[in-house]
Amino acid sequence: MSALGVSAHYGVLLPFSREHESEADYMGLLFVARACFDPTEAPRLWERMAEASQGKQPAEFMSTHPSHETRIKQFQEWMPEALALRQQYCRTQRSPSS
């Protein structure tokens, strides 16, 4: 029974949690873009987080969160959509210098 519990924890529950975290990252990126902020800062943030952690991060399969590297890759994959949204929602807004 103990082995079943461990298997369920690592095989079902943690991947499900990481999926939720990734979905939250995706939605956050789109909200940032629609609010006319620069979405390209999202992967840069996680690059800085990776540097700050100095490799001291648990293995992804043991964590409820995606690794820094996974997050950076996902943000880069989602970036074209975020940039298109930013262009769509922010083209009529004035820049702070005007």
C-alpha positions in Angstrom: 0.0 0.0 0.0 2.9 2.3 0.8 4.3 1.8 -2.7 0.9 2.6 -4.2 0.8 5.8 -2.2 4.2 6.9 -3.4 3.4 6.0 -7.0 0.2 8.0 -6.9 2.0 10.9 -5.3 4.8 11.1 -7.9 2.9 9.7 -10.8 -0.4 11.4 -10.6 -0.6 14.3 -8.0 2.7 16.1 -8.7 2.3 16.2 -12.5 -1.2 17.5 -12.1 0.1 20.3 -9.8 2.8 21.1 -12.3 0.1 21.3 -15.1 -1.8 23.8 -13.0 1.3 25.9 -12.4 2.0 25.9 -16.1 -1.6 26.9 -16.9 -1.3 29.8 -14.4 2.0 30.9 -16.0 0.3 30.8 -19.4 -2.7 32.8 -18.3 -0.5 35.3 -16.4 1.5 35.8 -19.6 -1.6 36.6 -21.6 -2.9 39.0 -18.9 0.4 40.8 -18.8 0.3 41.2 -22.6 -3.3 42.4 -22.6 -2.5 44.9 -19.9 0.2 46.4 -22.2 3.2 45.3 -20.2 6.2 43.6 -21.8 5.6 39.8 -21.9 9.3 39.2 -22.9 10.2 39.9 -19.3 8.6 36.6 -18.1 11.3 34.2 -19.4 14.0 36.7 -18.3 12.6 36.6 -14.8 12.9 32.8 -14.7 16.4 33.1 -16.1 17.3 35.3 -13.1 15.5 32.8 -10.8 17.6 30.0 -12.2 20.8 32.0 -11.6 19.8 32.9 -8.1 19.0 29.3 -7.2 22.5 28.2 -8.3 21.2 24.8 -9.4 19.7 24.2 -6.0 16.2 23.1 -7.2 14.6 19.7 -6.6 14.2 17.4 -9.5 11.1 18.4 -11.4 9.4 15.0 -11.0 9.6 15.6 -7.2 8.2 19.1 -7.3 4.7 20.7 -7.5 6.2 23.4 -9.8 7.8 23.2 -13.2 11.6 23.6 -13.3 13.0 27.0 -14.2 14.2 25.6 -17.5 10.8 24.2 -18.3 9.1 27.5 -17.5 11.6 29.4 -19.7 10.9 27.0 -22.6 7.2 27.3 -22.1 7.2 31.1 -22.0 9.3 31.1 -25.2 6.7 28.8 -26.9 3.8 31.0 -25.8 5.5 34.3 -26.6 4.2 34.7 -30.2 0.6 34.6 -28.9 1.4 37.0 -26.1 3.1 39.5 -28.4 0.2 39.3 -30.8 -2.3 40.0 -28.0 -0.1 42.9 -26.8 -0.1 44.4 -30.3 -3.9 43.9 -30.6 -4.8 45.4 -27.2 -2.2 48.1 -27.0 -1.9 49.7 -30.4 -4.3 52.5 -29.6 -2.7 53.4 -26.2 -0.2 56.2 -26.0 3.4 55.6 -24.9 4.4 57.3 -21.7 6.6 59.8 -23.6 3.8 61.2 -25.8 
